[in-house]
Amino acid sequence: DFATYADLDLANNVVNTPQKVLTFLDSLVSVLKDEWDSEFQMLLEYLRSKPGLGGIKPVGNQLRSSDISFLLHAYKEDKIHVDDEKIKEYFPVDETIAGLFSIYQDFFNLKFEEEKQDGLW
């Protein structure tokens, strides 16, 4: 018997208990927190060097998630000269999706088939 649905659902997985999942997630947080703190400070410094950028006004050291996305995009273009739109030209969405399905089919020995549905958008 299983104490919870999570116990049942995880029983046959590598991480086979809810506690192991939580331990794994906690370990990710501890590893990534310092890196995120450093990147966040870099974004705040970048914003301070560009007063009025995108109309973003931090409250102390707080930013909205949409502001963070905007700042990351602006920083990449300004400081490291990465243009997401140019990169997209090399990865047409239909070919990229087909390629990902192909990789998963080969790697996991799966077969994906498109199922047409009437009345969907």
C-alpha positions as a LaTeX table, in Angstrom:
\begin{tabular}{lrrr}
\hline
Residue & $x$ (\AA) & $y$ (\AA) & $z$ (\AA) \\
\hline
Asp1 & 0.00 & 0.00 & 0.00 \\
Phe2 & 1.00 & 3.59 & $-0.58$ \\
Ala3 & 0.42 & 6.44 & 1.85 \\
Thr4 & $-0.31$ & 8.99 & $-0.89$ \\
Tyr5 & $-0.85$ & 9.15 & $-4.63$ \\
Ala6 & 2.61 & 10.73 & $-4.91$ \\
Asp7 & 4.12 & 7.59 & $-3.34$ \\
Leu8 & 2.28 & 5.40 & $-5.84$ \\
Asp9 & 3.13 & 7.61 & $-8.81$ \\
Leu10 & 6.84 & 7.74 & $-7.97$ \\
Ala11 & 7.28 & 4.11 & $-6.90$ \\
Asn12 & 8.83 & 2.94 & $-10.19$ \\
Asn13 & 10.93 & 6.05 & $-10.87$ \\
Val14 & 14.59 & 6.67 & $-10.10$ \\
Val15 & 13.50 & 9.26 & $-7.54$ \\
Asn16 & 10.98 & 6.91 & $-6.00$ \\
Thr17 & 9.64 & 8.80 & $-2.98$ \\
Pro18 & 8.22 & 12.28 & $-2.47$ \\
Gln19 & 10.95 & 12.94 & 0.10 \\
Lys20 & 13.67 & 12.18 & $-2.48$ \\
Val21 & 12.01 & 14.59 & $-4.90$ \\
Leu22 & 11.95 & 17.33 & $-2.26$ \\
Thr23 & 15.57 & 16.63 & $-1.32$ \\
Phe24 & 16.58 & 16.86 & $-4.98$ \\
Leu25 & 14.69 & 20.14 & $-5.46$ \\
Asp26 & 16.22 & 21.57 & $-2.28$ \\
Ser27 & 19.69 & 20.64 & $-3.57$ \\
Leu28 & 18.96 & 22.47 & $-6.84$ \\
Val29 & 17.91 & 25.57 & $-4.96$ \\
Ser30 & 21.09 & 25.60 & $-2.89$ \\
Val31 & 23.27 & 25.17 & $-5.99$ \\
Leu32 & 21.48 & 27.75 & $-8.12$ \\
Lys33 & 20.72 & 30.43 & $-5.53$ \\
Asp34 & 24.20 & 32.00 & $-5.50$ \\
Glu35 & 24.29 & 32.07 & $-9.30$ \\
Trp36 & 20.84 & 33.67 & $-9.47$ \\
Asp37 & 21.77 & 36.25 & $-6.83$ \\
Ser38 & 24.84 & 37.19 & $-8.86$ \\
Glu39 & 22.88 & 37.45 & $-12.13$ \\
Phe40 & 20.12 & 39.45 & $-10.46$ \\
Gln41 & 22.64 & 41.95 & $-9.09$ \\
Met42 & 24.14 & 42.23 & $-12.57$ \\
Leu43 & 20.68 & 43.05 & $-13.96$ \\
Leu44 & 20.08 & 45.68 & $-11.27$ \\
Glu45 & 23.44 & 47.29 & $-12.03$ \\
Tyr46 & 22.66 & 47.24 & $-15.75$ \\
Leu47 & 19.29 & 48.88 & $-15.09$ \\
Arg48 & 20.93 & 51.56 & $-12.93$ \\
Ser49 & 23.37 & 52.29 & $-15.78$ \\
Lys50 & 20.42 & 52.82 & $-18.16$ \\
Pro51 & 17.97 & 55.10 & $-16.31$ \\
Gly52 & 14.45 & 54.84 & $-17.65$ \\
Leu53 & 15.10 & 51.65 & $-19.64$ \\
Gly54 & 11.72 & 50.23 & $-20.55$ \\
Gly55 & 10.07 & 52.37 & $-17.90$ \\
Ile56 & 11.28 & 49.90 & $-15.26$ \\
Lys57 & 11.43 & 51.28 & $-11.74$ \\
Pro58 & 12.70 & 48.80 & $-9.18$ \\
Val59 & 11.34 & 49.03 & $-5.67$ \\
Gly60 & 14.47 & 48.48 & $-3.60$ \\
Asn61 & 15.91 & 45.31 & $-5.06$ \\
Gln62 & 12.55 & 44.00 & $-6.29$ \\
Leu63 & 11.57 & 43.60 & $-9.95$ \\
Arg64 & 8.51 & 42.13 & $-11.62$ \\
Ser65 & 9.14 & 38.88 & $-13.51$ \\
Ser66 & 8.21 & 40.61 & $-16.79$ \\
Asp67 & 10.83 & 43.29 & $-16.03$ \\
Ile68 & 13.45 & 40.59 & $-15.47$ \\
Ser69 & 12.64 & 39.02 & $-18.85$ \\
Phe70 & 12.85 & 42.42 & $-20.54$ \\
Leu71 & 16.15 & 43.23 & $-18.82$ \\
Leu72 & 17.70 & 39.88 & $-19.74$ \\
His73 & 16.76 & 40.46 & $-23.37$ \\
Ala74 & 18.10 & 44.04 & $-23.35$ \\
Tyr75 & 21.31 & 42.98 & $-21.58$ \\
Lys76 & 21.99 & 40.19 & $-24.08$ \\
Glu77 & 21.54 & 42.53 & $-27.02$ \\
Asp78 & 23.54 & 45.41 & $-25.50$ \\
Lys79 & 26.39 & 43.68 & $-23.68$ \\
Ile80 & 26.97 & 40.36 & $-25.44$ \\
His81 & 25.39 & 41.20 & $-28.81$ \\
Val82 & 22.96 & 38.27 & $-28.90$ \\
Asp83 & 19.88 & 38.88 & $-31.02$ \\
Asp84 & 17.16 & 36.33 & $-30.27$ \\
Glu85 & 15.37 & 37.20 & $-33.51$ \\
Lys86 & 18.49 & 36.34 & $-35.53$ \\
Ile87 & 18.87 & 33.06 & $-33.66$ \\
Lys88 & 15.24 & 32.17 & $-34.42$ \\
Glu89 & 16.04 & 32.38 & $-38.14$ \\
Tyr90 & 18.22 & 29.28 & $-37.74$ \\
Phe91 & 15.54 & 27.31 & $-35.90$ \\
Pro92 & 12.23 & 27.38 & $-37.82$ \\
Val93 & 9.58 & 26.18 & $-35.39$ \\
Asp94 & 8.20 & 23.32 & $-37.53$ \\
Glu95 & 11.67 & 21.89 & $-38.22$ \\
Thr96 & 12.72 & 22.34 & $-34.60$ \\
Ile97 & 9.65 & 20.53 & $-33.27$ \\
Ala98 & 10.09 & 17.71 & $-35.81$ \\
Gly99 & 13.75 & 17.42 & $-34.78$ \\
Leu100 & 12.87 & 17.23 & $-31.09$ \\
Phe101 & 10.27 & 14.54 & $-31.73$ \\
Ser102 & 12.84 & 12.60 & $-33.74$ \\
Ile103 & 15.38 & 12.79 & $-30.93$ \\
Tyr104 & 12.83 & 11.63 & $-28.35$ \\
Gln105 & 11.66 & 8.81 & $-30.62$ \\
Asp106 & 15.22 & 7.56 & $-31.08$ \\
Phe107 & 16.34 & 8.11 & $-27.50$ \\
Phe108 & 13.30 & 6.65 & $-25.74$ \\
Asn109 & 12.28 & 4.20 & $-28.48$ \\
Leu110 & 8.93 & 5.96 & $-28.88$ \\
Lys111 & 6.72 & 6.72 & $-31.84$ \\
Phe112 & 4.76 & 9.97 & $-32.01$ \\
Glu113 & 1.79 & 10.18 & $-34.32$ \\
Glu114 & $-0.26$ & 13.26 & $-35.03$ \\
Glu115 & $-3.92$ & 12.83 & $-34.22$ \\
Lys116 & $-6.23$ & 15.20 & $-36.08$ \\
Gln117 & $-9.13$ & 16.59 & $-34.07$ \\
Asp118 & $-12.08$ & 18.45 & $-35.54$ \\
Gly119 & $-13.36$ & 21.57 & $-33.83$ \\
Leu120 & $-10.08$ & 22.59 & $-32.22$ \\
Trp121 & $-8.50$ & 25.88 & $-32.88$ \\
\hline
\end{tabular}
